[in-house]
Amino acid sequence: MVLTDYGMEGPERNCSGFDYAAFWAGSGIMATLGEQGSPPVQQHPGFGDQTTSLAIAAAIGTALFERERSGKGQQIDCALLHTALWANVADVVASLKDRAAMPRNDRTQAANPLFNFYETKGGKWVQLVMIQSDRFWEGFCRALGLERLIANPRFDSHMARTENSADLRQLITDRFMERTQDEWASPLDEGRCIWAPVQTLDEIIGDPQVIANEFTTTMEPPEDGEFQLVTVPMKFHRTPAEVAELAAELGQHTEAVLLDLGCSWDDITRLKDRGAII
């Protein structure tokens, strides 16, 4: 199993990158996000590492399955940069076709106002994801109390809404600002709209959906007290996975490993005196 930042070939094959450089910045993701004219958007830790770990798990599982059939093993090669291209595949393929950078998203220019995000009263936001807008138009208008727009010829089809998107975006923007995010939840659900609240991390960890599906778990190490972790994002219903133990502390198993390798306690003491091990 070989994991690299930029791949095993090419001029950057020996470069260090971590997920911030190889996955986020070097792949084009960083430059694509954010609104037009704003600085690039920085990531938070682990986006590339966690995504690539899923690719590694899938690759290992596939290789083991193939070995059962062929009786032969093989080297597996995964790279942070490659995973980033896969995660951003829609934009990358579009750029491969047109040989041009994809434009950055700009909510003030969204052609489909029902596939956009809006601020609500109190400063929280909602994300609308009604890509096939004709299916949801009537229910959406009723949810927002904009029934007068349902049969308006300027907005009564996807094409018409695209042609008059600036005016419709403004109507929707003004309407969302009249209620809080919580107050919009029931009308949007009743209108069968596809939407989600833009949640902060302290909100999502208490989300009933997260709790009901056990997307987090509680650990109780005797020395540190109770704390929570995110569970592995795949469930095996016949052989469920669980967190068996915490990760080892720095140097926790050094002595045991060296003893297994044939070192004596005198050898270990000398290595510690030299600062070679902890």
C-alpha positions as semicolon CSV with decimal commas, in nm:
position;residue;x (nm);y (nm);z (nm)
1;M;0,000;0,000;0,000
2;V;0,154;0,331;-0,113
3;L;0,001;0,664;-0,011
4;T;0,154;0,980;-0,154
5;D;0,067;1,348;-0,171
6;Y;0,102;1,397;-0,547
7;G;0,138;1,047;-0,697
8;M;0,429;0,812;-0,760
9;E;0,539;0,968;-1,088
10;G;0,608;1,318;-1,216
11;P;0,818;1,613;-1,096
12;E;0,636;1,643;-0,760
13;R;0,647;1,275;-0,669
14;N;0,883;1,340;-0,376
15;C;0,717;1,661;-0,255
16;S;0,537;1,691;0,077
17;G;0,194;1,843;0,068
18;F;-0,047;1,723;0,335
19;D;-0,415;1,771;0,254
20;Y;-0,393;2,152;0,269
21;A;-0,151;2,170;-0,025
22;A;-0,200;1,852;-0,231
23;F;-0,573;1,799;-0,180
24;W;-0,712;2,149;-0,121
25;A;-0,490;2,407;-0,293
26;G;-0,307;2,209;-0,561
27;S;-0,619;2,035;-0,694
28;G;-0,820;2,345;-0,784
29;I;-1,082;2,300;-0,511
30;M;-0,960;2,599;-0,309
31;A;-0,975;2,837;-0,607
32;T;-1,324;2,720;-0,707
33;L;-1,502;2,783;-0,377
34;G;-1,621;3,116;-0,244
35;E;-1,798;3,396;-0,426
36;Q;-1,656;3,581;-0,723
37;G;-1,408;3,849;-0,621
38;S;-1,349;3,711;-0,272
39;P;-1,022;3,553;-0,152
40;P;-0,979;3,173;-0,178
41;V;-1,147;2,974;0,098
42;Q;-0,926;2,795;0,351
43;Q;-1,019;2,444;0,458
44;H;-1,038;2,302;0,808
45;P;-0,818;2,003;0,901
46;G;-0,865;1,661;0,749
47;F;-1,078;1,706;0,437
48;G;-0,822;1,538;0,214
49;D;-0,699;1,292;0,475
50;Q;-1,045;1,163;0,562
51;T;-1,161;1,145;0,200
52;T;-0,846;0,962;0,089
53;S;-0,876;0,717;0,378
54;L;-1,209;0,602;0,231
55;A;-1,040;0,553;-0,107
56;I;-0,768;0,348;0,064
57;A;-1,024;0,133;0,246
58;A;-1,212;0,070;-0,079
59;A;-0,889;-0,010;-0,264
60;I;-0,774;-0,259;0,001
61;G;-1,113;-0,430;0,007
62;T;-1,118;-0,456;-0,372
63;A;-0,761;-0,590;-0,386
64;L;-0,838;-0,855;-0,123
65;F;-1,148;-0,961;-0,315
66;E;-0,947;-0,986;-0,638
67;R;-0,677;-1,189;-0,458
68;E;-0,939;-1,442;-0,352
69;R;-1,008;-1,503;-0,721
70;S;-0,661;-1,482;-0,869
71;G;-0,446;-1,590;-0,575
72;K;-0,214;-1,294;-0,642
73;G;-0,148;-0,978;-0,446
74;Q;-0,071;-0,637;-0,590
75;Q;0,055;-0,292;-0,495
76;I;-0,208;-0,027;-0,424
77;D;-0,135;0,339;-0,501
78;C;-0,346;0,628;-0,366
79;A;-0,266;1,000;-0,375
80;L;-0,423;1,301;-0,206
81;L;-0,417;1,497;-0,533
82;H;-0,593;1,217;-0,721
83;T;-0,863;1,187;-0,456
84;A;-0,922;1,562;-0,475
85;L;-0,976;1,543;-0,850
86;W;-1,225;1,262;-0,795
87;A;-1,409;1,452;-0,520
88;N;-1,437;1,755;-0,749
89;V;-1,501;1,546;-1,059
90;A;-1,789;1,748;-1,208
91;D;-1,584;2,068;-1,225
92;V;-1,268;1,886;-1,332
93;V;-1,439;1,708;-1,621
94;A;-1,597;2,035;-1,733
95;S;-1,252;2,195;-1,734
96;L;-1,109;1,898;-1,925
97;K;-1,374;1,952;-2,192
98;D;-1,354;2,332;-2,222
99;R;-0,990;2,379;-2,118
100;A;-1,100;2,667;-1,896
101;A;-1,141;2,728;-1,524
102;M;-1,490;2,679;-1,386
103;P;-1,650;3,004;-1,264
104;R;-1,689;3,041;-0,889
105;N;-2,037;3,012;-0,744
106;D;-2,207;3,344;-0,676
107;R;-2,541;3,338;-0,499
108;T;-2,622;3,684;-0,635
109;Q;-2,601;3,545;-0,990
110;A;-2,770;3,204;-0,947
111;A;-2,965;3,125;-1,264
112;N;-3,203;2,896;-1,075
113;P;-3,318;3,086;-0,763
114;L;-3,453;2,761;-0,617
115;F;-3,099;2,619;-0,616
116;N;-2,933;2,880;-0,398
117;F;-2,884;2,983;-0,035
118;Y;-3,050;3,269;0,150
119;E;-3,010;3,453;0,477
120;T;-3,298;3,449;0,724
121;K;-3,397;3,685;1,002
122;G;-3,137;3,660;1,278
123;G;-2,843;3,592;1,048
124;K;-2,880;3,217;0,988
125;W;-2,899;3,071;0,638
126;V;-3,098;2,810;0,445
127;Q;-2,979;2,611;0,145
128;L;-3,235;2,532;-0,128
129;V;-3,164;2,236;-0,356
130;M;-3,456;2,224;-0,599
131;I;-3,260;2,167;-0,919
132;Q;-3,567;2,055;-1,117
133;S;-3,751;2,371;-1,021
134;D;-4,076;2,300;-1,207
135;R;-4,148;2,006;-0,974
136;F;-4,130;2,226;-0,666
137;W;-4,244;2,567;-0,784
138;E;-4,602;2,564;-0,657
139;G;-4,516;2,410;-0,320
140;F;-4,227;2,650;-0,275
141;C;-4,443;2,953;-0,348
142;R;-4,703;2,836;-0,099
143;A;-4,433;2,771;0,162
144;L;-4,308;3,128;0,130
145;G;-4,655;3,281;0,106
146;L;-4,589;3,393;-0,249
147;E;-4,889;3,228;-0,412
148;R;-4,930;3,530;-0,639
149;L;-4,618;3,419;-0,826
150;I;-4,739;3,066;-0,911
151;A;-4,911;3,161;-1,237
152;N;-4,710;3,476;-1,305
153;P;-4,585;3,438;-1,664
154;R;-4,246;3,584;-1,566
155;F;-4,188;3,294;-1,326
156;D;-4,424;3,006;-1,417
157;S;-4,161;2,787;-1,588
158;H;-3,798;2,699;-1,533
159;M;-3,699;2,896;-1,844
160;A;-3,899;3,199;-1,736
161;R;-3,747;3,191;-1,388
162;T;-3,399;3,170;-1,543
163;E;-3,466;3,468;-1,768
164;N;-3,599;3,672;-1,476
165;S;-3,378;3,524;-1,207
166;A;-3,252;3,857;-1,069
167;D;-3,603;3,976;-0,983
168;L;-3,705;3,639;-0,841
169;R;-3,389;3,613;-0,629
170;Q;-3,466;3,951;-0,478
171;L;-3,825;3,853;-0,397
172;I;-3,706;3,532;-0,231
173;T;-3,425;3,715;-0,048
174;D;-3,665;3,971;0,096
175;R;-3,917;3,706;0,197
176;F;-3,666;3,485;0,382
177;M;-3,553;3,784;0,587
178;E;-3,902;3,812;0,738
179;R;-3,867;3,495;0,951
180;T;-3,596;3,307;1,135
181;Q;-3,442;2,984;1,014
182;D;-3,647;2,785;1,268
183;E;-3,969;2,957;1,163
184;W;-3,913;2,863;0,799
185;A;-3,860;2,492;0,874
186;S;-4,225;2,382;0,891
187;P;-4,347;2,576;0,585
188;L;-4,061;2,445;0,372
189;D;-4,122;2,087;0,487
190;E;-4,497;2,118;0,432
191;G;-4,428;2,250;0,081
192;R;-4,215;1,937;0,015
193;C;-3,916;2,156;-0,062
194;I;-3,565;2,015;-0,071
195;W;-3,369;2,233;0,168
196;A;-3,146;2,228;0,473
197;P;-3,049;2,470;0,747
198;V;-2,688;2,583;0,722
199;Q;-2,581;2,443;1,058
200;T;-2,283;2,527;1,274
201;L;-2,082;2,242;1,425
202;D;-2,229;2,290;1,772
203;E;-2,573;2,253;1,613
204;I;-2,498;1,943;1,405
205;I;-2,351;1,744;1,696
206;G;-2,684;1,781;1,874
207;D;-2,894;1,718;1,562
208;P;-3,162;1,451;1,630
209;Q;-3,077;1,288;1,295
210;V;-2,713;1,245;1,396
211;I;-2,812;1,105;1,733
212;A;-3,081;0,869;1,597
213;N;-2,839;0,714;1,348
214;E;-2,551;0,693;1,598
215;F;-2,318;0,893;1,377
216;T;-2,125;0,975;1,697
217;T;-2,029;0,751;1,987
218;T;-1,922;0,803;2,346
219;M;-1,590;0,688;2,490
220;E;-1,517;0,665;2,860
221;P;-1,142;0,628;2,920
222;P;-1,080;0,600;3,294
223;E;-0,814;0,870;3,309
224;D;-0,975;1,140;3,092
225;G;-1,349;1,110;3,147
226;E;-1,626;1,081;2,889
227;F;-1,594;1,230;2,540
228;Q;-1,748;1,172;2,197
229;L;-1,609;1,065;1,859
230;V;-1,750;1,040;1,507
231;T;-1,816;0,680;1,401
232;V;-1,686;0,525;1,079
233;P;-1,915;0,640;0,790
234;M;-2,022;0,290;0,689
235;K;-2,239;0,042;0,880
236;F;-2,221;-0,338;0,878
237;H;-2,550;-0,467;1,013
238;R;-2,442;-0,829;1,059
239;T;-2,094;-0,749;1,191
240;P;-2,124;-0,398;1,336
241;A;-1,803;-0,205;1,391
242;E;-1,718;-0,042;1,722
243;V;-1,434;0,158;1,871
244;A;-1,236;-0,109;2,057
245;E;-0,974;0,117;2,213
246;L;-0,821;0,460;2,189
247;A;-0,517;0,537;1,977
248;A;-0,187;0,476;2,155
249;E;-0,012;0,767;2,323
250;L;0,321;0,881;2,182
251;G;0,580;0,613;2,261
252;Q;0,331;0,394;2,448
253;H;0,432;0,070;2,272
254;T;0,794;0,149;2,194
255;E;0,944;-0,077;2,463
256;A;0,715;-0,372;2,378
257;V;0,795;-0,346;2,005
258;L;1,171;-0,327;2,066
259;L;1,159;-0,624;2,303
260;D;0,971;-0,824;2,037
261;L;1,247;-0,731;1,790
262;G;1,510;-0,879;2,020
263;C;1,639;-0,571;2,205
264;S;1,731;-0,608;2,571
265;W;1,636;-0,367;2,848
266;D;1,997;-0,243;2,845
267;D;1,959;-0,165;2,473
268;I;1,637;0,024;2,538
269;T;1,797;0,220;2,824
270;R;2,090;0,322;2,602
271;L;1,849;0,435;2,326
272;K;1,653;0,644;2,575
273;D;1,973;0,799;2,714
274;R;2,071;0,902;2,360
275;G;1,728;1,050;2,294
276;A;1,665;0,803;2,010
277;I;1,334;0,690;2,162
278;I;1,091;0,830;2,413
